């Protein structure tokens, strides 16, 4: 069997991301808390979340803002700087207050992805309130969270879902 192309990987990731986000929106309806977007990119996912959860505060962690104008959060909702440093420096601010985290910072660099996944796995758990959902383009090892199957017909290992276990 031939390896899938980068185009196919991107397609499968985006397809899984959309169905995972839609599923997560339903899951957190009764879970109060902020939404964190780790990695803004062009802002398409931020805009999608904003459209579906207009009442929620969405905080974005990003190194540099290069998003489309209509996909850019207000300045007060952007935390600029090295994502890992800012996740550390804002941990107390959002400790146990986050209902949903979407992390989309992977690349095609396998070594870099492993390093990012290891750091995120350490930094994310304190942010999560009970029953919070984490969506990620990288496989994570989140203490206190269970790994869940992707919803619908999303291709396995194209996106990842975790839920914070009840205490």
DSSP file (Angstrom, degrees, kcal/mol; ACC not computed):
  #  RESIDUE AA STRUCTURE BP1 BP2  ACC     N-H-->O    O-->H-N    N-H-->O    O-->H-N    TCO  KAPPA ALPHA  PHI   PSI    X-CA   Y-CA   Z-CA
    1    1 A X              0   0    0      0, 0.0     2,-0.1     0, 0.0     3,-0.1   0.000 360.0 360.0 360.0 131.3    0.0    0.0    0.0
    2    2 A X        -     0   0    0      1,-0.1     3,-0.1     3,-0.0     2,-0.0  -0.403 360.0-105.0 -73.0 146.4    1.4    3.4   -1.0
    3    3 A X        -     0   0    0      1,-0.1     2,-0.1    -2,-0.1    -1,-0.1  -0.365  41.8-104.1 -65.3 149.2    2.0    6.0    1.6
    4    4 A X        -     0   0    0      1,-0.1    -1,-0.1    -3,-0.1     2,-0.0  -0.482  37.0-115.6 -76.7 151.0   -0.5    8.8    1.7
    5    5 A X     >  -     0   0    0     -2,-0.1     4,-2.6     1,-0.1     5,-0.2  -0.285  23.3-107.9 -80.0 166.8    0.5   12.2    0.2
    6    6 A X  H  > S+     0   0    0      2,-0.2     4,-2.6     1,-0.2     5,-0.2   0.873 121.6  55.4 -62.1 -36.8    0.9   15.4    2.1
    7    7 A X  H  > S+     0   0    0      2,-0.2     4,-2.5     1,-0.2    -1,-0.2   0.935 109.4  45.9 -61.2 -45.8   -2.2   16.7    0.4
    8    8 A X  H  > S+     0   0    0      2,-0.2     4,-3.0     1,-0.2     5,-0.2   0.907 111.4  52.2 -64.5 -41.4   -4.2   13.6    1.6
    9    9 A X  H  X S+     0   0    0     -4,-2.6     4,-2.4     1,-0.2    -2,-0.2   0.919 111.2  47.8 -59.0 -43.7   -2.7   14.0    5.1
   10   10 A X  H  X S+     0   0    0     -4,-2.6     4,-2.6     2,-0.2     5,-0.2   0.924 112.4  49.0 -63.8 -44.5   -3.9   17.7    5.1
   11   11 A X  H  X S+     0   0    0     -4,-2.5     4,-2.7     1,-0.2     5,-0.2   0.943 112.6  46.9 -59.5 -49.5   -7.3   16.7    3.9
   12   12 A X  H  X S+     0   0    0     -4,-3.0     4,-2.5     1,-0.2   143,-0.2   0.885 112.7  50.5 -62.5 -38.9   -7.8   14.0    6.5
   13   13 A X  H  X S+     0   0    0     -4,-2.4     4,-2.7    -5,-0.2    -1,-0.2   0.940 112.7  45.3 -64.3 -47.3   -6.5   16.3    9.3
   14   14 A X  H  X S+     0   0    0     -4,-2.6     4,-2.3     2,-0.2    -2,-0.2   0.904 113.5  49.9 -65.2 -40.7   -8.9   19.1    8.3
   15   15 A X  H  X S+     0   0    0     -4,-2.7     4,-2.1    -5,-0.2     5,-0.2   0.939 114.4  44.6 -61.3 -47.1  -11.8   16.7    7.9
   16   16 A X  H  X S+     0   0    0     -4,-2.5     4,-2.4    -5,-0.2    -2,-0.2   0.870 110.7  55.4 -65.8 -36.9  -11.1   15.2   11.3
   17   17 A X  H  X S+     0   0    0     -4,-2.7     4,-2.7    -5,-0.2    -1,-0.2   0.929 108.6  47.1 -62.9 -45.0  -10.6   18.6   12.9
   18   18 A X  H  X S+     0   0    0     -4,-2.3     4,-2.6     2,-0.2     5,-0.2   0.944 115.3  43.8 -63.9 -48.4  -14.1   19.8   11.7
   19   19 A X  H  X S+     0   0    0     -4,-2.1     4,-2.1     1,-0.2    -1,-0.2   0.863 115.2  50.7 -67.2 -32.6  -15.9   16.7   12.9
   20   20 A X  H  X S+     0   0    0     -4,-2.4     4,-2.7    -5,-0.2    -2,-0.2   0.908 110.9  48.0 -69.6 -41.8  -14.0   16.8   16.2
   21   21 A X  H  X S+     0   0    0     -4,-2.7     4,-2.7     2,-0.2    -2,-0.2   0.945 111.9  49.3 -62.4 -47.7  -14.7   20.4   16.8
   22   22 A X  H  X S+     0   0    0     -4,-2.6     4,-1.3     1,-0.2    -2,-0.2   0.916 113.6  46.9 -57.9 -43.4  -18.4   19.9   16.1
   23   23 A X  H  X S+     0   0    0     -4,-2.1     4,-1.9    -5,-0.2    -1,-0.2   0.922 112.0  50.8 -62.5 -45.0  -18.5   16.9   18.4
   24   24 A X  H  X S+     0   0    0     -4,-2.7     4,-2.1     1,-0.2    -2,-0.2   0.868 102.6  59.5 -63.9 -38.0  -16.6   18.9   21.1
   25   25 A X  H  < S+     0   0    0     -4,-2.7     4,-0.2     1,-0.2    -1,-0.2   0.908 109.1  44.8 -57.4 -41.5  -19.0   21.9   20.9
   26   26 A X  H >< S+     0   0    0     -4,-1.3     3,-1.1    -3,-0.2     4,-0.3   0.902 111.0  54.3 -67.1 -41.1  -21.8   19.5   21.9
   27   27 A X  H 3< S+     0   0    0     -4,-1.9     3,-0.4     1,-0.2    -2,-0.2   0.822 110.1  45.0 -65.4 -32.8  -19.7   17.9   24.7
   28   28 A X  T >< S+     0   0    0     -4,-2.1     3,-1.6     1,-0.2    -1,-0.2   0.322  76.6 108.0 -98.2   9.8  -18.9   21.2   26.4
   29   29 A X  T <  S+     0   0    0     -3,-1.1    -1,-0.2     1,-0.3    -2,-0.1   0.872  91.7  34.0 -52.9 -39.2  -22.4   22.7   26.3
   30   30 A X  T 3  S+     0   0    0     -3,-0.4     2,-0.7    -4,-0.3    -1,-0.3   0.300 101.4  91.8-100.1   8.4  -22.8   22.2   30.1
   31   31 A X    <   -     0   0    0     -3,-1.6    68,-0.1   100,-0.1    -1,-0.0  -0.889  67.7-149.2-106.7 107.3  -19.1   22.7   30.9
   32   32 A X        +     0   0    0     -2,-0.7     2,-0.2    66,-0.1    97,-0.1  -0.319  45.4  86.9 -69.5 158.2  -18.4   26.4   31.8
   33   33 A X  S    S-     0   0    0     65,-0.1    65,-0.2    66,-0.1    24,-0.2  -0.660  70.6 -63.8 138.3 169.3  -15.0   27.8   31.0
   34   34 A X  E     -a   98   0A   0     63,-2.1    65,-2.5    -2,-0.2    66,-1.3  -0.350  39.6-126.3 -82.0 164.2  -12.8   29.5   28.4
   35   35 A X  E     -ab 100  58A   0     22,-2.6    24,-3.0    64,-0.2     2,-0.5  -0.938  20.4-156.3-109.6 133.7  -11.7   28.1   25.1
   36   36 A X  E     -ab 101  59A   0     64,-2.8    66,-2.8    -2,-0.4     2,-0.6  -0.951   5.8-164.4-113.8 131.7   -8.0   28.1   24.3
   37   37 A X  E     -ab 102  60A   0     22,-2.8    24,-2.7    -2,-0.5     2,-0.9  -0.960   7.8-159.9-111.4 113.0   -6.7   28.0   20.7
   38   38 A X  E    S+ab 103  61A   0     64,-3.1    66,-2.4    -2,-0.6    24,-0.1  -0.829  73.3  15.4 -99.1 104.0   -3.0   27.0   20.7
   39   39 A X        -     0   0    0     22,-2.7    23,-0.2    -2,-0.9    -1,-0.2   0.593  62.4-160.9  97.1 108.7   -1.6   28.2   17.4
   40   40 A X    >   +     0   0    0      1,-0.2     3,-2.4    21,-0.2     6,-0.3   0.851  23.5 166.5 -86.8 -38.7   -3.7   30.7   15.4
   41   41 A X  T 3  S-     0   0    0      1,-0.3    25,-0.7    23,-0.2    -1,-0.2  -0.382  78.6 -17.1  57.4-129.3   -2.1   30.2   12.0
   42   42 A X  T 3  S-     0   0    0     25,-0.2    26,-2.3    -2,-0.1    -1,-0.3   0.484  95.5-115.4 -86.4  -3.5   -4.3   31.9    9.4
   43   43 A X  S <> S+     0   0    0     -3,-2.4     4,-2.6    24,-0.2     5,-0.2   0.510  76.6 128.0  88.6   5.7   -7.2   31.9   11.9
   44   44 A X  H  > S+     0   0    0      1,-0.2     4,-2.0    -4,-0.2     5,-0.1   0.914  77.4  44.5 -63.6 -42.4   -9.6   29.6   10.1
   45   45 A X  H  > S+     0   0    0     -5,-0.3     4,-2.8     2,-0.2     5,-0.2   0.907 111.9  53.3 -69.3 -40.2  -10.2   27.4   13.1
   46   46 A X  H  > S+     0   0    0     -6,-0.3     4,-3.0     1,-0.2     5,-0.2   0.944 109.7  48.6 -56.2 -48.2  -10.5   30.4   15.4
   47   47 A X  H  X S+     0   0    0     -4,-2.6     4,-2.3     1,-0.2    -1,-0.2   0.890 110.9  50.9 -60.6 -39.8  -13.2   31.8   13.1
   48   48 A X  H  X S+     0   0    0     -4,-2.0     4,-1.8     2,-0.2    -1,-0.2   0.923 112.7  45.3 -63.8 -45.5  -15.0   28.4   13.1
   49   49 A X  H  X S+     0   0    0     -4,-2.8     4,-2.7     1,-0.2    -2,-0.2   0.937 112.4  51.5 -63.0 -46.2  -15.0   28.2   16.9
   50   50 A X  H  < S+     0   0    0     -4,-3.0    -2,-0.2     1,-0.2    -1,-0.2   0.889 109.2  51.1 -58.4 -41.0  -16.1   31.8   17.2
   51   51 A X  H  < S+     0   0    0     -4,-2.3     3,-0.4    -5,-0.2    -1,-0.2   0.881 118.4  36.8 -64.6 -38.7  -19.0   31.2   14.8
   52   52 A X  H  < S+     0   0    0     -4,-1.8    -2,-0.2     1,-0.2    -1,-0.2   0.718 128.1  33.0 -89.7 -22.6  -20.2   28.1   16.8
   53   53 A X    ><  +     0   0    0     -4,-2.7     3,-1.5    -5,-0.2    -1,-0.2  -0.470  66.6 155.2-129.3  61.5  -19.5   29.4   20.3
   54   54 A X  T 3  S+     0   0    0     -3,-0.4    -1,-0.1     1,-0.3    -4,-0.1   0.748  72.7  56.2 -64.5 -22.7  -20.1   33.1   20.1
   55   55 A X  T 3  S+     0   0    0     -3,-0.1    -1,-0.3     2,-0.1     2,-0.3   0.597  92.6  88.7 -83.9 -11.1  -20.8   33.4   23.8
   56   56 A X  S <  S-     0   0    0     -3,-1.5     2,-0.5    -6,-0.1   -22,-0.1  -0.617  79.3-120.3 -92.2 145.4  -17.5   31.9   24.9
   57   57 A X        -     0   0    0     -2,-0.3   -22,-2.6   -24,-0.2     2,-0.5  -0.711  28.8-160.8 -77.7 130.3  -14.3   33.7   25.5
   58   58 A X  E     -b   35   0A   0     -2,-0.5     2,-0.5   -24,-0.2   -22,-0.2  -0.966   3.8-165.7-118.9 116.9  -11.6   32.3   23.2
   59   59 A X  E     -b   36   0A   0    -24,-3.0   -22,-2.8    -2,-0.5     2,-0.5  -0.879   7.7-154.5-104.2 132.3   -8.0   33.0   24.1
   60   60 A X  E     -bc  37  78A   0     17,-3.0    19,-3.5    -2,-0.5     2,-0.6  -0.910   6.8-157.1-112.9 131.1   -5.4   32.4   21.4
   61   61 A X  E     +bc  38  79A   0    -24,-2.7   -22,-2.7    -2,-0.5     2,-0.3  -0.932  31.7 153.8-102.4 122.2   -1.7   31.5   22.1
   62   62 A X  E     - c   0  80A   0     17,-2.2    19,-1.5    -2,-0.6     3,-0.2  -0.998  45.6-145.0-152.7 145.1    0.5   32.5   19.1
   63   63 A X  S    S-     0   0    0     -2,-0.3     2,-0.3     1,-0.3    18,-0.2   0.951  91.9  -0.7 -72.8 -52.4    4.0   33.5   18.3
   64   64 A X  S    S-     0   0    0     16,-0.1     2,-0.6    17,-0.1    -1,-0.3  -0.997  74.9-122.5-140.6 138.9    3.2   35.9   15.5
   65   65 A X        +     0   0    0     -2,-0.3   -23,-0.1    -3,-0.2     7,-0.0  -0.747  44.3 147.9 -89.2 121.8   -0.2   36.9   14.1
   66   66 A X        +     0   0    0    -25,-0.7    -1,-0.1    -2,-0.6     2,-0.1  -0.083  31.7 135.4-136.7  31.2   -0.5   36.3   10.4
   67   67 A X        -     0   0    0      1,-0.1   -24,-0.2     2,-0.1   -25,-0.2  -0.339  64.6 -88.0 -84.1 162.9   -4.2   35.5   10.2
   68   68 A X    >   -     0   0    0    -26,-2.3     3,-1.6     3,-0.1     4,-0.1  -0.374  43.0-113.7 -61.5 148.1   -6.8   36.7    7.7
   69   69 A X  G >  S+     0   0    0      1,-0.3     3,-1.3     2,-0.2    -1,-0.1   0.906 117.2  47.2 -54.4 -46.6   -8.4   39.9    8.9
   70   70 A X  G 3  S+     0   0    0      1,-0.3    -1,-0.3     0, 0.0    -2,-0.1   0.558 113.0  51.6 -74.8  -5.4  -11.8   38.4    9.4
   71   71 A X  G <  S+     0   0    0     -3,-1.6     2,-0.5   -29,-0.2    -1,-0.3   0.175  85.2 107.6-113.4  14.2  -10.2   35.5   11.3
   72   72 A X    <   -     0   0    0     -3,-1.3     3,-0.1    -4,-0.1   -30,-0.0  -0.829  63.6-134.6-100.5 126.8   -8.1   37.6   13.7
   73   73 A X        -     0   0    0     -2,-0.5     5,-0.1     1,-0.1    -2,-0.1  -0.286  37.6 -85.7 -69.7 161.3   -9.2   37.7   17.4
   74   74 A X    >   -     0   0    0      1,-0.1     3,-2.3     3,-0.1     4,-0.2  -0.367  42.5-110.2 -62.4 150.6   -9.3   41.0   19.2
   75   75 A X  G >  S+     0   0    0      1,-0.3     3,-1.6     2,-0.2    -1,-0.1   0.826 116.9  63.0 -52.6 -35.5   -5.9   42.0   20.7
   76   76 A X  G 3  S+     0   0    0      1,-0.3    -1,-0.3     3,-0.1    -2,-0.0   0.667 103.6  49.4 -67.5 -14.6   -7.2   41.4   24.2
   77   77 A X  G <  S+     0   0    0     -3,-2.3   -17,-3.0   -18,-0.1     2,-0.5   0.252  94.5  87.8-107.6  10.8   -7.7   37.7   23.4
   78   78 A X  E <   -c   60   0A   0     -3,-1.6     2,-0.7   -19,-0.2   -17,-0.2  -0.946  56.7-162.0-113.4 128.9   -4.3   37.1   21.9
   79   79 A X  E     -c   61   0A   0    -19,-3.5   -17,-2.2    -2,-0.5     2,-0.2  -0.926  21.0-157.2-107.7 107.0   -1.3   36.0   24.0
   80   80 A X  E     +c   62   0A   0     -2,-0.7   -17,-0.2   -19,-0.2     2,-0.2  -0.583  42.1  56.8 -90.3 145.6    1.8   36.7   21.9
   81   81 A X  S    S-     0   0    0    -19,-1.5     2,-0.2    -2,-0.2    -2,-0.1  -0.731  96.3 -17.0 133.5-178.2    5.1   35.0   22.3
   82   82 A X     >  -     0   0    0     -2,-0.2     4,-2.9     1,-0.2     5,-0.3  -0.398  63.2-136.1 -56.1 124.1    6.7   31.6   22.3
   83   83 A X  H  > S+     0   0    0      1,-0.2     4,-2.1     2,-0.2     5,-0.2   0.865 100.7  48.3 -57.5 -40.3    3.7   29.3   22.9
   84   84 A X  H  > S+     0   0    0      2,-0.2     4,-1.5     1,-0.2    -1,-0.2   0.895 113.2  47.0 -71.5 -38.2    5.5   27.1   25.4
   85   85 A X  H  > S+     0   0    0      2,-0.2     4,-2.6     1,-0.2    -2,-0.2   0.914 114.1  47.4 -66.2 -43.0    6.7   30.1   27.5
   86   86 A X  H  X S+     0   0    0     -4,-2.9     4,-1.6     1,-0.2    -2,-0.2   0.841 107.5  55.9 -71.6 -31.0    3.3   31.8   27.4
   87   87 A X  H  < S+     0   0    0     -4,-2.1     4,-0.2    -5,-0.3    -1,-0.2   0.898 111.6  45.2 -63.6 -38.0    1.6   28.6   28.4
   88   88 A X  H >< S+     0   0    0     -4,-1.5     3,-1.2     1,-0.2     4,-0.3   0.943 113.4  48.3 -67.0 -48.0    3.8   28.5   31.4
   89   89 A X  H 3< S+     0   0    0     -4,-2.6    -1,-0.2     1,-0.3    -2,-0.2   0.701 116.8  42.2 -71.7 -18.8    3.4   32.1   32.3
   90   90 A X  T 3X S+     0   0    0     -4,-1.6     4,-1.5    -5,-0.2    -1,-0.3   0.282  81.3 104.9-107.8   9.7   -0.4   32.0   32.0
   91   91 A X  H <> S+     0   0    0     -3,-1.2     4,-0.7    -4,-0.2     3,-0.2   0.900  82.0  47.8 -59.1 -42.8   -1.0   28.7   33.8
   92   92 A X  H  4 S+     0   0    0     -4,-0.3     3,-0.5     1,-0.2    -1,-0.2   0.874 106.7  58.3 -66.8 -35.6   -2.3   30.3   37.0
   93   93 A X  H  4 S+     0   0    0      1,-0.2    -1,-0.2    -4,-0.2    -2,-0.2   0.868 121.1  25.1 -61.1 -37.6   -4.6   32.6   35.0
   94   94 A X  H >< S+     0   0    0     -4,-1.5     3,-2.3    -3,-0.2     4,-0.4   0.267  83.5 145.2-113.7  10.5   -6.4   29.7   33.4
   95   95 A X  T 3< S-     0   0    0     -4,-0.7    32,-0.3    -3,-0.5    33,-0.1  -0.294  85.0 -11.0 -56.6 125.3   -5.8   26.9   35.9
   96   96 A X  T 3  S+     0   0    0     30,-2.2    -1,-0.3    29,-0.2    32,-0.2   0.711 116.0  98.7  57.6  24.3   -8.9   24.6   36.1
   97   97 A X    <   +     0   0    0     -3,-2.3   -63,-2.1    30,-0.8     2,-0.5   0.366  51.6 101.6-117.9   2.3  -10.9   27.1   34.0
   98   98 A X  E     +ad  34 128A   0     29,-2.1    31,-2.0    -4,-0.4   -63,-0.2  -0.792  36.8 177.2-103.5 127.9  -10.6   25.7   30.5
   99   99 A X  E    S+     0   0A   0    -65,-2.5    34,-2.4    -2,-0.5     2,-0.3   0.777  74.5  16.2 -91.5 -32.2  -13.5   23.8   28.8
  100  100 A X  E     -ad  35 133A   0    -66,-1.3   -64,-2.8    32,-0.2     2,-0.4  -0.992  57.4-171.8-147.9 133.3  -11.9   23.2   25.4
  101  101 A X  E     -ad  36 134A   0     32,-2.3    34,-3.2    -2,-0.3     2,-0.5  -0.996   3.4-169.5-122.9 129.6   -8.4   23.4   24.0
  102  102 A X  E     -ad  37 135A   0    -66,-2.8   -64,-3.1    -2,-0.4     2,-0.5  -0.979   8.2-172.4-115.3 119.7   -7.7   23.1   20.3
  103  103 A X  E     +ad  38 136A   0     32,-2.8    34,-1.7    -2,-0.5    35,-0.3  -0.951  15.4 163.2-115.1 121.6   -4.0   22.7   19.6
  104  104 A X        +     0   0    0    -66,-2.4    32,-0.1    -2,-0.5    -2,-0.0  -0.646  31.6 118.1-137.9  76.7   -2.8   22.8   16.0
  105  105 A X        +     0   0    0     -2,-0.2    -1,-0.1     8,-0.1   -66,-0.1   0.257  38.7 121.5-127.4  10.2    0.9   23.4   16.0
  106  106 A X        -     0   0    0     -3,-0.1     2,-0.2     1,-0.1     4,-0.1  -0.186  35.1-175.7 -72.1 168.2    2.3   20.3   14.3
  107  107 A X        -     0   0    0      2,-0.3    -1,-0.1     3,-0.0    -2,-0.1  -0.730  46.1 -88.2-143.1-168.5    4.4   20.3   11.1
  108  108 A X  S    S+     0   0    0     -2,-0.2     2,-0.9     4,-0.0    -2,-0.0   0.318  95.9 102.9 -92.1   8.4    5.9   17.7    8.8
  109  109 A X     >  -     0   0    0      1,-0.2     4,-2.6     2,-0.0    -2,-0.3  -0.820  56.5-165.8 -93.4 104.1    9.0   17.7   11.0
  110  110 A X  H  > S+     0   0    0     -2,-0.9     4,-2.1     1,-0.2    -1,-0.2   0.865  85.6  50.0 -62.2 -39.9    8.7   14.4   13.1
  111  111 A X  H  > S+     0   0    0      2,-0.2     4,-1.9     1,-0.2    -1,-0.2   0.942 112.8  46.6 -64.8 -47.6   11.4   15.4   15.6
  112  112 A X  H  > S+     0   0    0      1,-0.2     4,-2.8     2,-0.2    -2,-0.2   0.901 110.7  53.6 -60.7 -41.9    9.9   18.8   16.2
  113  113 A X  H  X S+     0   0    0     -4,-2.6     4,-2.7     1,-0.2    -1,-0.2   0.896 107.1  50.6 -62.0 -40.8    6.4   17.3   16.5
  114  114 A X  H  X S+     0   0    0     -4,-2.1     4,-2.1     2,-0.2    -1,-0.2   0.909 112.4  47.6 -63.0 -41.0    7.6   14.8   19.2
  115  115 A X  H  X S+     0   0    0     -4,-1.9     4,-2.2     2,-0.2    -2,-0.2   0.924 113.6  46.9 -65.6 -45.3    9.2   17.7   21.2
  116  116 A X  H  X S+     0   0    0     -4,-2.8     4,-2.9     1,-0.2     5,-0.2   0.916 111.8  50.9 -62.5 -43.6    6.1   19.8   20.9
  117  117 A X  H  X S+     0   0    0     -4,-2.7     4,-2.4     1,-0.2    24,-0.4   0.896 109.4  50.7 -62.4 -40.6    3.9   16.9   21.9
  118  118 A X  H  X S+     0   0    0     -4,-2.1     4,-1.1    -5,-0.2    -1,-0.2   0.918 113.4  45.0 -64.2 -43.1    6.0   16.2   25.0
  119  119 A X  H >X S+     0   0    0     -4,-2.2     4,-2.3     2,-0.2     3,-0.6   0.938 113.8  48.4 -66.7 -46.5    5.9   19.9   26.1
  120  120 A X  H 3X S+     0   0    0     -4,-2.9     4,-2.5     1,-0.2     5,-0.3   0.895 105.9  58.9 -60.2 -39.3    2.2   20.2   25.5
  121  121 A X  H 3< S+     0   0    0     -4,-2.4    22,-0.5    -5,-0.2     4,-0.5   0.827 112.3  40.4 -60.0 -32.0    1.5   17.0   27.4
  122  122 A X  H << S+     0   0    0     -4,-1.1     4,-0.3    -3,-0.6    -1,-0.2   0.855 119.8  42.9 -81.2 -38.2    3.2   18.6   30.4
  123  123 A X  H  < S+     0   0    0     -4,-2.3     4,-0.3     1,-0.1     3,-0.2   0.775 104.7  59.0 -86.1 -28.5    1.7   22.0   30.1
  124  124 A X  S >X S+     0   0    0     -4,-2.5     3,-1.9    -5,-0.2     4,-0.7   0.904  85.6  71.6 -74.3 -43.2   -2.0   21.4   29.2
  125  125 A X  G >4 S+     0   0    0     -4,-0.5     3,-1.2    -5,-0.3    -1,-0.2   0.813  92.7  55.8 -51.3 -41.0   -3.3   19.3   32.1
  126  126 A X  G 34 S+     0   0    0     -4,-0.3   -30,-2.2     1,-0.2    -1,-0.3   0.786 102.9  58.5 -63.0 -22.6   -3.4   22.1   34.8
  127  127 A X  G <4 S+     0   0    0     -3,-1.9   -29,-2.1    -4,-0.3   -30,-0.8   0.766  88.4  97.2 -71.6 -25.7   -5.5   24.3   32.5
  128  128 A X  E <<  -d   98   0A   0     -3,-1.2     2,-0.2    -4,-0.7   -29,-0.2  -0.449  56.7-156.4 -83.6 133.0   -8.3   21.7   32.3
  129  129 A X  E >   -     0   0A   0    -31,-2.0     3,-2.1    -2,-0.2    35,-0.2  -0.525  51.2 -64.1 -89.0 168.7  -11.5   21.7   34.3
  130  130 A X  E 3  S+     0   0A   0      1,-0.3    -1,-0.2    -2,-0.2    36,-0.1  -0.278 124.0  10.2 -56.6 135.8  -13.4   18.4   34.9
  131  131 A X  E 3  S+     0   0A   0     33,-1.3    -1,-0.3     1,-0.2    34,-0.1   0.514  90.6 154.1  69.8   9.4  -14.8   17.0   31.6
  132  132 A X  E <   -     0   0A   0     -3,-2.1    32,-2.7    33,-0.1     2,-0.4  -0.282  37.2-132.8 -63.2 154.5  -12.8   19.5   29.5
  133  133 A X  E     -dE 100 163A   0    -34,-2.4   -32,-2.3    30,-0.2     2,-0.5  -0.906  14.5-162.8-113.3 138.5  -12.0   18.4   25.9
  134  134 A X  E     -dE 101 162A   0     28,-2.7    28,-2.3    -2,-0.4     2,-0.4  -0.990   4.6-171.0-120.2 127.4   -8.6   18.7   24.2
  135  135 A X  E     +dE 102 161A   0    -34,-3.2   -32,-2.8    -2,-0.5     2,-0.3  -0.941  14.7 171.5-113.2 139.8   -8.3   18.4   20.5
  136  136 A X  E     -dE 103 160A   0     24,-2.1    24,-2.4    -2,-0.4   -32,-0.2  -1.000  43.4-146.5-151.0 146.1   -4.8   18.2   18.9
  137  137 A X  S    S+     0   0    0    -34,-1.7     2,-0.4    -2,-0.3   -33,-0.1   0.538  94.1  62.3 -84.0  -7.0   -3.1   17.5   15.7
  138  138 A X  S    S-     0   0    0    -35,-0.3     2,-0.3    22,-0.1    22,-0.1  -0.918  95.0-109.4-116.1 143.3   -0.4   15.8   17.7
  139  139 A X        -     0   0    0     -2,-0.4     2,-0.3    18,-0.1   -18,-0.1  -0.569  44.2-167.3 -70.8 132.0   -0.7   12.7   19.8
  140  140 A X        -     0   0    0     -2,-0.3     2,-0.5    -4,-0.1   -22,-0.1  -0.771  28.1-142.7-119.6 162.0   -0.4   13.7   23.5
  141  141 A X        -     0   0    0    -24,-0.4     2,-0.7    -2,-0.3    -2,-0.0  -0.830  30.8-177.2-121.4  87.7    0.0   12.0   26.8
  142  142 A X    >   -     0   0    0     -2,-0.5     3,-1.9     3,-0.1   -20,-0.1  -0.791  23.7-130.5 -98.7 115.1   -2.2   14.0   29.1
  143  143 A X  T 3  S+     0   0    0     -2,-0.7     3,-0.1   -22,-0.5    -2,-0.0  -0.391  94.1  17.9 -61.9 133.4   -2.2   13.1   32.8
  144  144 A X  T 3  S+     0   0    0      1,-0.3    21,-3.0    -2,-0.1     2,-0.3   0.546 108.0 103.7  82.6   8.3   -5.7   12.8   34.1
  145  145 A X  E <   -F  164   0A   0     -3,-1.9     2,-0.4    19,-0.3    -1,-0.3  -0.910  60.5-140.6-123.5 149.9   -7.2   12.5   30.6
  146  146 A X  E     -F  163   0A   0     17,-2.6    17,-2.2    -2,-0.3     2,-0.4  -0.865  21.6-123.4-105.6 144.5   -8.6    9.7   28.6
  147  147 A X  E     -F  162   0A   0     -2,-0.4     2,-0.3    15,-0.2    15,-0.2  -0.703  31.1-159.1 -83.8 134.9   -7.9    9.3   24.9
  148  148 A X  E     -F  161   0A   0     13,-2.7    13,-0.7    -2,-0.4     2,-0.1  -0.816  19.7-104.2-117.1 155.7  -11.2    9.1   22.8
  149  149 A X        -     0   0    0     -2,-0.3     2,-0.1     1,-0.1    11,-0.1  -0.427  44.1-101.1 -71.1 149.3  -12.0    7.8   19.4
  150  150 A X        -     0   0    0      4,-0.1    -1,-0.1     9,-0.1     6,-0.1  -0.470  43.0-113.4 -67.8 143.2  -12.5   10.3   16.6
  151  151 A X  S >  S-     0   0    0   -135,-0.2     3,-1.6    -2,-0.1    -1,-0.1  -0.315  71.4  -7.3 -75.5 162.0  -16.2   10.8   15.8
  152  152 A X  T 3  S-     0   0    0      1,-0.2    -2,-0.0  -133,-0.1  -136,-0.0  -0.164 122.2 -31.2  59.6-142.3  -17.9    9.9   12.6
  153  153 A X  T 3  S+     0   0    0      2,-0.0    -1,-0.2     3,-0.0    -2,-0.1   0.042  86.7 146.8-102.3  25.9  -15.8    8.6    9.7
  154  154 A X    <   -     0   0    0     -3,-1.6     2,-0.3     1,-0.1    -4,-0.1  -0.368  57.7-104.0 -63.3 140.2  -12.7   10.7   10.6
  155  155 A X    >   -     0   0    0   -143,-0.2     3,-1.6     1,-0.1     4,-0.3  -0.488  39.9-106.9 -70.9 128.3   -9.5    8.9    9.7
  156  156 A X  T 3  S+     0   0    0     -2,-0.3    -1,-0.1     1,-0.3     4,-0.1  -0.208 101.1  16.5 -54.4 141.7   -7.7    7.4   12.7
  157  157 A X  T 3  S+     0   0    0      2,-0.4    -1,-0.3     1,-0.1     3,-0.1   0.615  95.2 103.5  67.6  16.5   -4.5    9.3   13.7
  158  158 A X  S <  S-     0   0    0     -3,-1.6     2,-0.3     1,-0.4    -2,-0.1   0.637  96.7  -1.4 -96.6 -17.2   -5.4   12.4   11.7
  159  159 A X  S    S-     0   0    0     -4,-0.3    -2,-0.4  -143,-0.1    -1,-0.4  -0.941  74.5-133.5-160.1 164.3   -6.5   14.3   14.8
  160  160 A X  E     -E  136   0A   0    -24,-2.4   -24,-2.1    -2,-0.3     2,-0.4  -0.970   9.7-161.0-134.9 143.6   -6.7   13.4   18.5
  161  161 A X  E     +EF 135 148A   0    -13,-0.7   -13,-2.7    -2,-0.4     2,-0.3  -0.972  10.1 177.2-126.6 137.6   -9.3   13.8   21.2
  162  162 A X  E     -EF 134 147A   0    -28,-2.3   -28,-2.7    -2,-0.4     2,-0.4  -0.980  12.2-156.0-136.2 147.8   -8.8   13.7   25.0
  163  163 A X  E     -EF 133 146A   0    -17,-2.2   -17,-2.6    -2,-0.3     2,-0.4  -0.991  24.6-119.5-125.9 134.7  -11.3   14.3   27.9
  164  164 A X  E     - F   0 145A   0    -32,-2.7   -33,-1.3    -2,-0.4   -19,-0.3  -0.574  38.2-122.4 -69.1 124.6  -10.3   15.3   31.4
  165  165 A X        -     0   0    0    -21,-3.0     2,-0.2    -2,-0.4   -33,-0.1  -0.280  27.1 -98.8 -68.1 152.7  -11.5   12.6   33.7
  166  166 A X              0   0    0    -36,-0.1    -1,-0.1     1,-0.1   -22,-0.0  -0.496 360.0 360.0 -70.2 142.4  -13.8   13.3   36.6
  167  167 A X              0   0    0     -2,-0.2    -1,-0.1    -3,-0.1    -2,-0.1   0.468 360.0 360.0 -71.6 360.0  -12.1   13.7   39.9
